Amino acid sequence: MESPIETEIILLLMVIISVAMGVRYYSKLPYTIALIFAGILLSFFDIFPDIRLTPELIFNVLLPPLLFEAAFNLNAHELKENIKPILIYAVFGVIIAVLSTGFLLHSSFSFFHIDTTMPLIACLLFGAVISSTDPISVLAIFKQLGVPVRLSSIIEGESLFNDGVSVVVYGIVLAAITTHSDFSLIHGLKEFVIVAFGGAVTGAILGLTFSRITALVDDHLIEITLTTIVTYLTYIVAEYFDVSGVIAVIVAGLMVGNYGTKIGMSPTTRVSVKDFWAYIAFIINSIVFFIIGLEVGITNIFTNIHYILIAIIAVLIGRTISVTVLTQFINQVDKKISFKWQAVFIWGGVRGALAMALALAIPKEYEYRDIILVMTFGVVGFSLIVQGLSIGKLLDFLHVGGRDKNLDTYEIEKGKLIAINGASQELEVMYKEALISGHIYKILSEHYSKDIAKAKEIIEKIAHDPNVKDYEFKTSFKRLLLKEKDSIQDSMKHGIISSQAGEQLINTINKEILHLHP
């Protein structure tokens, strides 16, 4: 007999896949936001009483693979091109946001007489908790709307690195609270440099070591397992030596993704490893965002709405200060970042699972833990739902990005052709099985023939557009390559060709697929 937790896990996966499929085929809503809504709705029915986010679950199980996957897939060229703004926003942006948010929160509580007892150090702790960004839903919208690569790369890179920075700052502030020592900015900065640098060195050593090990092996299953080991081992080793496990995993992921894949992985292995980590990231993100919806606690939020509203305003102002101040410096040392982009950086700084984990990790005996939790859940809920859903409107309003109209037209007409061909095949089956009269068959056949001719005419008119031509070539060629792989695998299965010859052929095809999608 299955235990309740096993039943809940199966139900959880069923809900996740149902929401993902519903969003994929019937809505343009980012699936992460849809999962939050699903979690909020199901929280009223107490279907998942044993599934909860805990600091141990997030930090030790869920966070390392998410960080590794993001770093592994980060484009080294784009990172190098935008390293200055990414590091400036990620490091100094977090520090400025923590200080700004903390001071604003403390001043607002005193000014409005909401909570005159909450000390500044507790407000700074909240600032550290809420400083990391998690723009998964935002980046999904960026892809749909064709946002400039540099803008998307900076937001993605900043989010990845500021996770590590925010955890380090959080640890420094929390240590000052738990040891009852006076918070020293100089001491805090010194501690920050040691912990962050130590994490980076740990990640670089282990990432390089495992990259060398994968070069000795040519088996995709073993190499996938090695990437899994390096993910968790890096985090464990870094935490053991009291340096940043988050930064260590990020650096290890960058090393393996941009060095290890080149020196030690065949094209077939690279495809397999990427697919494996894409699946892991999908499952973990889905679980995390659904549980966020479960745990937001609508009733608790309305009870403490005054705290939450002030926290939201303080966080947005803190983000605005950090982005606008630092952009002035970035524009002096790197390519200029426009006012429109700054607005996207500010509103696109969505908060997520890491903020909730940090809030939950505050010791239960700390008297301000509950109010920090409430404010964190409120800000995370607001940012994911309100900011996440409205970022597309902001991009349209600012005229940032925008997909190629001919490419959109091509996809629509191609979709029509796929639908019409499916319907035409069904019409032929119906006629052959005498399920439809010859007269109606002729009428419907002529109707679909006209639609096909019209769609083909539109496609031919835009087929010479460079973007359409490139897209059509890549999608068509990829489809043919996948068909080649399928034929080779079928031949291997039936013994028509040997496994050795088949694997060699598949390896060549995988290399061509990687060239299509680097």
JOBEL-V182851 format. One record per pair of residues at least 4 apart in sequence whose ideal C-beta (glycine too) atoms are under 7 Angstrom apart, sorted by the first residue. I is the first residue (numbers start at 1). J is the second residue. If there is no record, write none. Layout:
# JOBEL-V182851
i;j
I;J
I;J
This chain:
# JOBEL-V182851
i;j
2;6
2;7
4;8
4;50
5;9
5;50
6;10
7;11
8;12
8;48
8;50
8;51
9;13
10;14
11;15
11;47
12;16
12;48
12;51
12;287
12;290
13;17
14;18
15;19
15;38
15;290
16;20
16;35
16;286
16;287
16;290
17;21
18;22
19;23
19;31
19;34
19;35
19;38
20;24
20;31
20;286
21;25
22;26
22;27
23;27
23;29
23;31
23;34
27;34
29;33
29;34
30;137
30;140
30;141
30;388
31;35
32;36
32;136
32;137
32;285
32;289
33;37
33;137
33;384
33;385
33;388
33;389
34;38
35;39
35;286
35;289
35;290
35;293
36;40
36;289
36;292
36;293
36;384
36;385
37;41
37;293
38;42
38;290
38;293
39;43
39;290
39;291
39;292
39;293
39;294
40;293
40;296
40;298
42;47
42;48
42;294
43;293
43;294
48;294
51;291
52;295
53;57
53;58
53;291
53;295
53;356
53;357
53;360
54;58
54;360
55;59
55;357
55;360
55;361
56;60
57;61
57;62
58;62
58;63
58;353
58;357
59;63
59;357
62;66
62;284
62;288
63;67
63;354
64;68
64;231
64;232
64;235
64;249
65;69
65;231
65;280
65;284
66;70
66;281
66;284
66;285
67;71
67;163
67;246
67;249
67;250
67;253
68;72
68;231
68;249
68;252
68;253
69;73
69;277
69;280
69;281
70;74
70;160
71;160
71;250
71;253
71;254
71;257
72;253
72;256
72;257
72;277
73;257
74;79
74;157
74;160
74;254
74;257
75;79
76;80
76;258
77;81
78;82
78;149
78;153
79;83
79;157
82;86
82;150
82;153
82;154
82;157
83;87
84;88
84;330
84;333
84;334
85;89
85;154
85;330
85;334
85;337
86;90
86;154
86;157
86;158
86;161
87;91
87;161
88;92
88;93
88;326
88;329
88;330
89;93
89;158
89;326
90;94
90;158
90;161
90;162
90;165
91;95
91;165
92;96
92;326
93;97
93;162
93;322
93;323
93;326
94;98
94;131
94;162
94;165
94;166
94;169
95;99
95;169
96;100
96;321
96;322
96;325
97;101
97;127
97;131
97;318
97;319
97;322
98;102
98;124
98;127
98;128
98;131
98;169
99;103
99;127
100;104
100;317
100;318
100;321
100;322
101;105
101;127
101;130
101;314
101;315
101;318
102;106
102;120
102;123
102;124
102;126
102;127
103;107
104;108
104;314
104;317
104;318
105;109
105;123
105;126
105;310
105;311
105;314
106;110
106;120
106;123
107;111
108;112
108;310
108;314
109;114
109;115
109;116
109;118
110;116
114;306
114;307
114;310
118;122
118;123
118;368
120;124
121;125
121;173
121;176
121;177
121;183
122;126
122;368
123;127
124;128
124;173
125;129
125;173
125;174
125;177
125;372
126;130
126;372
126;375
127;131
127;318
128;166
128;169
128;170
128;173
129;170
129;355
129;358
129;359
129;372
129;376
130;315
130;351
130;355
130;376
130;379
131;162
131;166
131;169
132;162
132;163
132;166
132;354
132;355
133;158
133;159
133;162
133;349
133;350
133;351
134;159
134;350
134;351
134;352
134;353
134;354
135;139
135;155
135;159
135;348
135;350
136;140
136;285
136;352
137;141
137;350
137;384
137;388
138;142
138;348
138;350
138;388
138;391
139;143
139;152
139;156
140;144
141;145
141;391
141;392
142;147
142;152
145;392
145;395
145;401
145;402
145;403
146;401
146;402
146;403
146;404
147;151
147;152
147;395
147;400
147;401
148;152
148;401
149;153
150;154
151;155
151;341
151;344
152;156
153;157
154;158
155;159
155;345
155;348
156;160
157;161
158;162
159;163
160;250
161;165
161;250
162;166
163;167
163;246
163;354
164;168
164;196
164;199
164;244
164;246
164;247
164;250
165;169
165;196
166;170
167;171
167;244
167;246
168;172
168;192
168;195
168;196
168;244
169;173
169;192
170;174
170;358
171;175
172;176
172;188
172;191
172;192
173;177
173;183
174;178
174;362
175;179
176;181
176;183
177;366
178;363
183;188
184;188
185;189
186;190
187;191
188;192
189;193
190;194
191;195
192;196
193;197
194;198
195;199
195;243
195;244
196;200
196;244
196;247
197;201
198;202
198;241
198;243
198;244
199;203
199;238
199;243
199;244
199;245
199;247
199;248
200;204
200;247
200;251
201;205
202;206
202;234
202;237
202;238
202;241
202;243
202;248
203;207
203;234
203;247
203;248
203;249
203;250
203;251
203;252
204;208
204;251
204;255
205;209
206;210
206;230
206;233
206;234
206;237
206;252
207;211
207;230
207;251
207;252
207;255
207;256
208;212
208;255
209;213
210;214
210;226
210;230
210;256
210;260
211;215
211;255
211;256
211;259
211;260
211;263
211;264
213;226
214;223
214;226
214;260
214;264
214;265
215;263
215;264
217;222
217;223
218;266
219;223
220;224
220;268
220;269
220;272
221;225
222;226
223;227
223;265
223;269
223;273
224;228
224;272
224;273
224;276
225;229
226;230
227;231
227;256
227;273
228;232
229;233
230;234
230;252
230;256
231;249
232;236
233;237
234;238
234;248
234;249
234;252
235;239
235;245
235;248
235;249
236;240
237;241
238;243
238;244
238;245
238;248
239;245
243;248
244;248
245;249
246;250
247;251
248;252
249;253
250;254
251;255
252;256
253;257
254;258
255;259
255;260
256;260
256;261
257;261
259;263
260;264
260;265
261;265
261;270
265;269
265;270
265;273
266;507
267;271
267;507
267;510
267;511
267;514
268;272
268;506
268;507
268;510
269;273
270;274
270;514
271;275
271;510
271;513
271;514
272;276
273;277
274;278
275;279
276;280
277;281
278;282
279;283
280;284
281;285
282;286
283;287
284;288
285;289
286;290
287;291
288;292
288;353
289;293
290;294
291;295
292;296
292;353
292;356
292;380
295;377
296;301
296;377
296;381
297;301
297;377
298;302
299;303
300;304
300;374
301;305
301;308
301;377
301;378
304;308
304;374
305;309
306;310
307;311
307;371
307;374
307;375
308;312
308;374
308;375
308;378
309;313
310;314
311;315
311;375
311;378
311;379
312;316
312;378
312;379
312;382
313;317
314;318
315;319
315;379
316;320
317;321
318;322
319;323
319;346
319;349
320;324
320;346
321;325
322;326
323;327
323;342
323;345
323;346
324;342
326;330
327;331
327;337
327;342
329;333
330;334
330;337
331;336
331;337
337;341
337;342
339;343
340;344
340;398
340;400
341;345
342;346
343;347
343;394
343;398
344;348
344;394
344;395
344;400
345;349
347;387
347;391
347;394
348;391
350;383
350;384
350;387
350;388
351;355
351;379
351;380
351;383
352;380
352;384
353;357
354;358
355;359
355;376
355;380
356;360
356;376
356;377
356;380
357;361
359;372
359;373
359;376
362;366
362;369
362;372
364;369
368;372
369;373
370;374
371;375
372;376
373;377
374;378
375;379
376;380
377;381
378;382
379;383
380;384
381;385
382;386
383;387
383;388
384;388
385;389
386;390
387;391
390;394
391;395
392;396
393;397
394;398
395;400
395;401
403;407
403;408
404;408
404;467
405;409
406;410
406;462
406;465
406;467
406;468
407;411
407;467
407;468
407;471
408;412
409;413
409;458
409;462
410;414
410;459
410;462
410;468
410;471
411;415
412;416
413;417
413;455
413;458
413;459
414;418
415;419
416;420
416;451
416;455
417;421
417;452
417;455
418;422
419;423
420;424
420;448
420;451
420;452
421;425
422;426
423;427
423;448
424;428
424;448
425;429
426;430
427;431
427;441
427;444
427;445
428;432
429;433
430;435
430;436
431;436
431;441
436;440
436;441
437;441
438;442
439;443
440;444
441;445
442;446
443;447
444;448
445;449
446;450
447;451
448;452
449;453
450;454
451;455
452;456
453;457
454;458
455;459
456;460
457;461
458;462
459;463
462;468
463;468
463;469
464;469
465;469
466;470
467;471
468;472
469;473
470;474
471;475
472;476
473;477
474;478
474;516
475;479
476;480
477;481
477;516
478;482
478;513
478;516
479;483
480;484
481;485
481;509
481;512
481;513
482;486
483;487
484;488
484;509
485;489
485;506
485;509
486;490
487;491
488;492
488;502
488;505
488;506
489;493
490;494
491;496
491;497
491;502
492;497
492;499
492;502
497;501
497;502
498;502
499;503
500;504
501;505
502;506
503;507
504;508
505;509
506;510
507;511
508;512
509;513
510;514
511;515
512;516
513;517
514;518
